[in-house]
Amino acid sequence: MKSNEPLPGPSEPPAIGPRLQAQRKARNLTLAELAQVSGVSRSMLSEIERGDANPTYGTLWHLTRALGLDITSLISGASEEARAIDHQTEHSTPVIRGADGTCTLQILSPASMVSATEWYLLNFEPNGRLVSEPHAAGTIEHLHCTEGEISVTSGVSRTLLRAGETARYAADVEHGLVSTGAVGARAFLVVTFDPASRTR
């Protein structure tokens, strides 16, 4: 290198903000929705997207998990098609409980699909209950019972679901599930939303 040549400047930091914004918008998520599913505050998300804040590794981890990305693809801008398999261990699978604690729901769907489809593994205690208020218009639940028996109520309709059977029912009315067997029940639940209802 000649002595009068300028020294190379420091490398530019990765443009995480615009990439994060593009990934969020591609999934039709608002800042508030991404904040809710990631646990990162809305104000921090806004600052990161504008380039006014540098996220920590921990913050990036939460955001990429919520968006269904890996950190490398967000930093490098690599195509999602080149991502490795997203392997979620049992201990990292989120679990929530019904209001009375007699039913647990393992959240199996990625946060990036929250506006279209969600799926869960349900575990009922004996006489366990999961009662829900009406969801958005056009929401349908698809319940497949794998163990035990489950009484399914949707509005004024009711049916008894046994192991190996599937029920599909409206979830935009009051609906509920009750384990009727003496040993509890297990089921796989898929919730599908009407896209039109999410844009109203």
C-alpha positions, -999 to +999 in steps of 0.1 A: +000+000+000+014+034-009+020+057+020-003+084+006-033+061+002-060+064+029-064+037+054-095+016+049-123+028+071-141+007+097-166-018+083-202-006+084-224-023+110-251-046+096-283-028+086-304-048+111-331-021+115-344-022+079-341-060+077-360-063+109-387-040+096-389-059+063-393-092+081-420-078+104-440-063+075-437-095+055-455-113+083-482-085+085-472-078+121-475-043+137-449-030+161-473-037+190-479-073+178-442-081+175-436-065+209-463-088+224-449-120+209-412-112+214-413-095+248-393-066+234-409-032+241-426-013+213-404+017+218-372-003+216-384-020+184-391+014+169-357+026+178-340-005+164-359-003+131-349+034+128-313+026+135-313+046+167-305+017+189-281-013+187-299-044+200-281-068+224-276-104+215-304-113+240-328-088+223-319-102+188-325-138+201-361-129+213-368-110+180-356-138+157-374-164+177-406-144+174-401-140+136-391-175+129-356-165+118-320-173+129-298-145+140-273-151+112-299-145+085-310-113+101-275-099+104-262-111+070-295-105+051-293-141+038-324-156+023-346-175+047-344-204+022-308-210+033-317-213+070-309-243+090-337-265+105-353-246+134-352-273+161-373-264+191-366-286+222-393-296+247-379-272+273-380-242+249-416-249+238-438-222+254-466-236+277-496-217+289-524-228+312-562-223+310-579-200+334-585-227+360-552-245+355-567-278+345-556-276+309-521-268+295-514-257+260-480-262+244-476-236+216-462-254+186-468-228+159-441-201+152-449-165+161-445-155+125-478-173+116-498-158+144-520-139+120-529-169+099-527-202+118-518-214+152-514-250+165-512-264+200-509-296+220-535-297+247-532-317+279-563-320+301-564-332+337-595-353+346-625-330+342-602-304+328-617-274+310-607-249+284-634-223+278-629-194+254-646-162+245-654-157+208-624-151+185-623-129+154-651-135+128-645-165+106-621-183+131-623-221+129-608-246+153-598-281+142-595-305+172-580-340+170-583-361+202-554-384+207-562-398+242-594-398+264-627-381+256-634-344+251-668-328+251-668-300+225-692-270+227-695-243+200-724-219+205-754-241+211-739-272+195-722-300+214-705-333+205-683-359+223-649-365+207-631-398+213-595-408+207-588-408+170-617-385+161-616-349+148-641-320+153-641-288+133-662-260+147-668-222+148-646-204+173-661-169+167-688-178+192-684-189+228-668-224+228-653-248+253-636-281+257-641-304+287-623-337+294-650-363+304-628-393+311-613-403+345-577-401+333-578-367+314-572-363+277-548-351+251-555-334+218-540-315+189-556-282+181-552-261+150-568-226+148-573-210+114-583-173+110-602-156+082-576-132+066-603-107+059-610-103+096-574-093+103-575-064+079-608-048+091 
